[in-house]
Amino acid sequence: MLKIGLFILVVACLALLLGLLYISFKMLRETQQKQKEENKTAPKPEYTLHPKLKQKPPKQ
């Protein structure tokens, strides 16, 4: 009887673990899709060089 209860407990824990993995991957995919959409619509930042880097290096 104790072995049957332990077996049921192990199966229930495995089912719970698989369910949590499924939910977490589902949430991850949703977040990745939202991030892709935001990256497409967001304006790209404009980078500027520091004035010293804009200058030509001195010739030796």
Backbone torsions as a table, in degrees:
resi	resn	phi	psi	omega
1	MET	NA	-39.3	-179.6
2	LEU	-66.6	-36.9	179.5
3	LYS	-67.0	-37.4	179.4
4	ILE	-65.5	-43.2	178.3
5	GLY	-63.6	-41.0	178.4
6	LEU	-65.3	-40.8	178.6
7	PHE	-62.8	-43.8	178.7
8	ILE	-63.7	-40.2	178.9
9	LEU	-64.1	-43.0	179.1
10	VAL	-64.8	-43.5	179.3
11	VAL	-63.7	-41.1	179.4
12	ALA	-64.5	-41.0	178.8
13	CYS	-65.7	-40.2	177.5
14	LEU	-64.6	-41.3	178.3
15	ALA	-63.7	-40.8	178.1
16	LEU	-63.8	-43.0	178.9
17	LEU	-62.3	-45.2	178.8
18	LEU	-64.8	-37.6	177.4
19	GLY	-64.1	-42.6	178.5
20	LEU	-66.3	-38.3	176.5
21	LEU	-63.0	-41.8	179.2
22	TYR	-62.3	-46.5	-179.4
23	ILE	-64.2	-41.5	-178.0
24	SER	-67.1	-39.8	177.7
25	PHE	-68.5	-35.3	177.4
26	LYS	-63.6	-44.6	178.2
27	MET	-65.5	-38.2	179.6
28	LEU	-63.0	-43.8	179.1
29	ARG	-64.1	-41.3	178.2
30	GLU	-61.5	-43.3	-179.5
31	THR	-65.7	-40.7	178.6
32	GLN	-64.0	-39.7	178.7
33	GLN	-65.6	-41.3	177.7
34	LYS	-63.8	-39.5	179.3
35	GLN	-64.5	-40.8	177.8
36	LYS	-61.6	-43.7	-179.9
37	GLU	-64.5	-40.4	179.1
38	GLU	-66.3	-38.5	179.6
39	ASN	-66.4	-33.4	179.5
40	LYS	-69.7	-38.5	-174.5
41	THR	-90.4	-21.9	-176.1
42	ALA	-73.6	139.9	177.1
43	PRO	-69.8	144.0	-179.5
44	LYS	-79.2	137.7	179.7
45	PRO	-69.4	146.0	178.3
46	GLU	-97.1	124.3	-178.5
47	TYR	-97.3	141.8	176.4
48	THR	-125.0	146.3	178.9
49	LEU	-83.4	150.9	174.1
50	HIS	-65.1	144.9	-177.7
51	PRO	-54.8	-35.4	179.9
52	LYS	-68.4	-30.6	178.8
53	LEU	-77.8	-25.3	177.8
54	LYS	-70.8	-30.0	-179.5
55	GLN	-67.0	150.0	176.7
56	LYS	-75.0	142.7	178.6
57	PRO	-66.6	144.3	-179.7
58	PRO	-65.7	139.2	178.5
59	LYS	-82.2	141.3	-178.9
60	GLN	-107.2	NA	NA
